[in-house]
Amino acid sequence: MNSAPSISSAPPPPPAQPAASPVSGKAVRPGDRIFLGLSRGSGIALLVIMAAIAAFLTVRSVIAISGDHANFLTYFEWNTSGPEPKFGIAVLAFGTVVSSVIAMVIAVPVAVGIALFISHYAPRRLASPLGYVIDLLAAVPSIIYGLWGALFLVPHLTGLFSWLDDYFGWTGIFSYADEAPRALFTVGILLAIMILPIVTSVSREVFLQAPKMHEEAALALGATRWEVIRMSVLPFGRSGIISASMLGLGRALGETMAVATVLSPSFLINLSLLNPGGGTFAQNIASKFSEADEFGQDALIASGLVLFVITLLVNGAARMIIARRKEYSGANA
C-alpha cells in the first residue's frame, strides 16, 4: 500500500536578494562632487587666509620689535618716531582686557535675562516684536554708538560716578576726581550696550531649542516656571550662552571707533576705573596709524598681533569649556 506523499509546512525560501553595495561615502553624482569641492575649498581657503594673516602680522612685528629699545610687553610709553624708538603694550593690554571684562560683567546677565523673558515669559504678540528690535540693534554702526556715547552717555555718567565714589571710593577702583567721565568704565558700559544684542539673540535661539518634553515633565512634577528654567533650560543652553558670550567678547576686544570717541587715552595705568586714562589696542591703532611712518606702522601691527593672539586664546578657551559640557548640548538632549 502506497503512502500519500507528505506535505511540508515550511514556507518556501524567499528569493535571493542582490548583495547591497557598501556605503563608501564618496561623491558619485556631479552635484555631490561640486558640493564636496566647494565645501572642502572653503575650509582650505579659510585656513590659508588665517595663516596668511598670521604670517603677515608676525613678519612685520618681528621688524618692529627688533628695533624697539624698550621691553615691548612691559613698557608704558609709545614713541616710535625718536632716534631710539621705545614702545610697549602694557597700558594697551590692561585697557583692552579691563574694558572687555566690564562689558561682559554688565552685558551677559542682562542679555540672558532678556533672552529668557522673550523665550519663556513674554506673550507671543510681544516676544516677536521685541526679538526683532534686539536683532536690529546689532546692525547699528559702531560710529553711531560712539557718537551717542560721547554726546549723551558721557554727560549723564557724572552722577553714577559720584555715587560710586561716595560708597565704593575707599576701594581705590571706584574713586572719582570730578573729571570728565571718559574712562575705562565708560568704555565698558558702552561696549556692554554694543554686545548686548549679539549675546541676547544667540542665547534666545538656544533657549527656544530646549526640549519641550523636559519642560513639560518638570511642570507635571509641580515645578514652578523658574525651577523649569533652572533645571531644564539653563543646563541645556549653557554651552550656547558661552558661545554667545565669546562672540560678544570678540567684538568688545576689537571695537575701535566707539572706544576712540568716548575715551581720553593716555599711556598710564590708573588704579581707578572712573578717571580718564588708559587705552586699548584697537583705539591706539586707529588713532596713530594715519600719522605713523613705516616703522611706526610696524609697531602698531605688532600690537595688532598681540590682540590677534588674545582673541585666539579666548576662543580656544571657550571651545574647551564647551567641549567639557557636551552633555548639555542639543545633540544629546
C-alpha positions in Angstrom: 0.0 0.0 0.0 1.5 3.2 -1.2 1.5 6.0 1.4 0.4 9.6 0.4 3.3 12.0 -0.2 3.9 14.2 2.9 3.2 17.9 2.5 5.9 20.1 4.2 4.5 23.0 6.3 7.7 25.1 5.9 7.3 28.2 3.7 9.3 28.4 0.5 12.6 30.1 0.8 12.5 33.9 -0.1 14.0 34.8 -3.4 17.7 35.7 -3.2 18.3 39.5 -2.8 21.1 41.2 -4.7 24.0 42.0 -2.5 23.9 45.6 -1.3 26.8 47.7 -2.3 28.7 49.0 0.7 28.3 52.7 1.5 31.6 54.3 0.7 30.7 58.0 1.3 32.3 59.0 -1.9 30.7 61.6 -4.2 29.1 59.7 -7.1 26.9 62.4 -8.7 28.0 65.7 -10.3 26.2 67.7 -7.7 27.9 65.8 -4.9 31.3 66.3 -6.4 30.6 70.1 -6.8 29.4 70.4 -3.2 32.3 68.4 -1.9 34.8 70.6 -3.8 33.1 73.8 -2.7 33.0 72.8 1.0 36.5 71.5 1.0 37.8 74.5 -0.8 36.1 76.9 1.6 37.7 75.1 4.6 41.1 75.2 3.0 40.7 78.9 1.9 39.8 79.8 5.5 42.9 78.1 6.8 45.1 79.8 4.1 43.6 83.2 4.9 44.2 82.8 8.7 47.8 81.5 8.0 48.4 84.5 5.7 47.2 87.0 8.3 49.3 85.4 11.0 52.4 85.3 8.8 51.9 89.0 7.7 51.5 90.1 11.3 54.4 88.1 12.5 56.9 89.3 9.9 56.0 93.0 10.4 56.0 92.5 14.2 59.5 91.0 14.2 60.8 94.0 12.3 59.2 96.4 14.8 60.2 94.5 18.0 63.8 94.1 16.8 64.1 97.9 16.6 62.4 98.5 20.0 64.8 99.9 22.6 62.4 99.1 25.4 60.5 96.0 26.7 57.6 95.5 24.3 55.5 93.7 26.9 56.0 95.9 29.9 56.9 99.4 28.7 54.4 102.2 29.4 55.1 104.6 26.6 54.6 104.7 22.8 57.2 106.7 21.0 58.2 105.2 17.6 59.5 108.4 15.9 62.5 109.2 18.1 66.1 108.2 17.3 65.7 105.3 19.7 62.1 104.1 19.4 60.6 103.0 22.6 57.1 101.5 22.8 55.3 98.9 24.8 51.8 97.4 25.1 51.4 97.2 28.9 48.8 100.0 29.0 47.0 98.8 25.9 46.7 95.2 27.2 45.4 96.4 30.5 42.8 98.7 29.0 41.6 96.2 26.5 41.2 93.4 29.0 39.6 95.6 31.7 37.1 97.3 29.4 36.1 94.0 27.9 35.7 92.3 31.3 33.5 95.3 32.5 31.4 94.9 29.3 31.0 91.2 29.8 30.0 91.5 33.5 27.3 94.0 32.6 26.0 92.6 29.3 25.9 88.8 29.8 23.5 88.7 32.8 21.2 91.3 31.2 21.3 89.5 27.9 20.5 86.1 29.4 17.6 87.7 31.3 16.2 89.3 28.2 16.6 86.1 26.2 14.7 84.2 28.9 12.0 86.8 29.0 11.5 86.6 25.3 11.6 82.8 25.1 9.7 81.8 28.2 7.8 84.7 29.8 6.7 87.2 27.2 3.4 86.6 25.3 3.9 85.8 21.6 2.5 89.1 20.4 5.2 90.9 22.5 8.1 88.4 22.1 8.3 88.6 18.3 8.5 92.4 18.0 10.9 92.6 20.9 13.1 90.0 19.3 13.1 92.0 16.1 14.2 95.1 17.9 17.0 93.3 19.7 18.2 91.9 16.4 18.1 95.4 14.7 20.4 96.8 17.5 23.2 94.5 16.2 23.1 96.3 12.9 23.7 99.8 14.3 27.2 101.0 13.1 29.9 101.4 15.7 30.3 105.1 15.0 26.6 105.7 15.8 27.2 104.1 19.2 30.3 106.2 19.6 28.5 109.5 18.9 25.7 108.5 21.2 28.2 107.7 23.9 30.1 110.9 23.5 27.1 113.2 23.3 24.7 111.5 25.7 26.2 108.8 27.8 29.3 110.6 28.9 27.5 113.8 30.2 25.0 111.6 32.1 27.5 109.4 33.9 28.7 112.1 36.3 26.0 111.2 38.8 26.7 107.5 38.7 30.5 108.1 39.1 29.9 110.4 42.1 27.6 107.8 43.7 30.2 105.0 43.2 32.9 107.3 44.7 30.7 108.0 47.7 30.0 104.4 48.6 32.9 102.5 47.0 35.7 105.1 46.6 37.5 103.5 49.5 38.5 100.6 47.3 40.5 102.9 45.0 38.9 101.2 42.0 35.9 103.5 42.1 37.5 106.7 43.3 36.4 109.7 41.2 38.3 113.0 40.8 35.4 115.0 39.3 36.9 115.0 35.8 35.1 114.3 32.6 33.9 110.6 32.8 35.9 109.5 29.7 37.4 106.5 31.5 37.6 102.7 31.0 34.4 102.2 33.0 32.6 104.4 30.4 34.1 102.3 27.7 32.9 99.1 29.4 29.4 100.4 29.7 29.3 101.4 26.0 30.7 98.1 24.9 28.2 96.3 27.1 25.4 98.1 25.2 27.0 97.2 21.9 27.4 93.4 22.5 24.0 93.1 24.3 22.1 92.3 21.1 24.6 89.7 20.0 24.5 87.7 23.2 20.8 88.1 23.5 20.0 86.9 20.0 22.1 83.8 20.2 21.0 82.9 23.8 17.4 83.3 22.8 17.7 80.9 19.9 19.4 78.4 22.1 16.7 78.6 24.8 14.0 78.1 22.2 15.6 74.8 21.3 15.3 73.4 24.8 13.5 70.0 24.8 9.8 70.7 25.4 9.4 67.2 27.0 11.9 68.1 29.7 10.0 71.3 30.5 6.6 69.6 30.5 7.9 66.8 32.7 9.2 69.4 35.2 5.8 71.2 35.2 4.0 67.9 35.6 6.0 67.3 38.8 4.9 70.6 40.2 7.9 72.8 39.4 7.5 76.5 39.1 8.4 78.4 35.9 11.8 79.5 37.4 12.5 75.9 38.5 11.8 74.7 35.0 14.2 77.3 33.6 16.8 76.5 36.3 16.7 72.7 35.9 15.9 72.3 32.2 16.5 75.4 30.1 19.7 76.8 31.6 21.6 73.5 31.7 20.6 72.8 28.1 21.7 76.3 26.9 24.9 76.6 28.9 27.2 75.9 26.0 25.1 78.3 23.9 25.5 81.0 26.4 29.2 80.5 26.5 29.4 80.7 22.7 27.2 83.8 22.6 29.4 85.5 25.2 32.6 84.7 23.2 31.0 86.3 20.2 30.3 89.4 22.2 33.7 89.4 23.7 35.3 89.2 20.3 33.5 92.4 19.3 34.4 94.1 22.6 38.1 93.3 22.2 38.3 94.6 18.7 36.0 97.7 18.9 37.7 100.8 17.6 35.6 103.9 16.7 33.2 103.8 19.7 36.1 103.4 22.1 38.1 106.2 20.4 35.1 108.5 20.6 34.4 108.2 24.4 37.9 107.6 25.8 40.5 110.1 26.8 43.6 107.9 26.2 46.9 108.2 28.0 49.8 105.7 28.5 49.2 105.5 32.2 47.6 102.7 34.1 45.2 104.3 36.6 44.0 102.2 39.5 40.7 103.9 39.4 38.4 102.9 36.6 36.4 106.2 36.8 39.2 108.6 35.9 40.5 109.3 32.4 43.4 107.3 31.2 44.4 104.0 29.6 43.8 102.8 26.1 43.0 99.7 24.0 44.8 98.0 21.1 42.2 98.9 18.5 41.8 102.5 19.7 45.6 103.1 19.6 45.9 101.6 16.1 43.0 103.7 14.8 44.3 107.0 16.3 48.0 106.6 15.4 48.1 104.7 12.1 47.4 107.6 9.8 50.3 109.7 11.1 52.8 106.9 11.7 55.8 106.3 9.5 56.7 102.8 8.2 58.4 101.7 11.4 55.5 103.2 13.4 53.1 101.2 11.4 55.1 98.0 12.0 54.9 98.8 15.7 51.1 99.2 15.5 51.0 95.9 13.6 52.9 94.3 16.4 50.3 95.4 18.9 47.7 94.0 16.5 49.4 90.7 16.6 49.0 90.6 20.4 45.3 91.4 20.0 45.1 88.6 17.4 46.7 86.1 19.8 44.5 87.2 22.7 41.4 86.6 20.6 42.6 83.2 19.5 43.3 82.2 23.1 39.9 83.4 24.3 38.1 81.5 21.6 40.2 78.4 22.2 39.4 78.5 25.9 35.7 78.9 25.1 35.9 75.8 22.9 37.5 73.8 25.7 34.7 74.8 28.1 32.0 73.9 25.6 33.7 70.5 24.9 33.6 69.7 28.6 29.9 70.2 28.7 28.7 68.2 25.7 26.1 66.5 27.9 24.2 69.8 27.8 24.2 70.2 24.1 21.2 69.8 21.9 22.6 66.7 20.2 22.5 64.8 23.4 19.1 66.1 24.6 
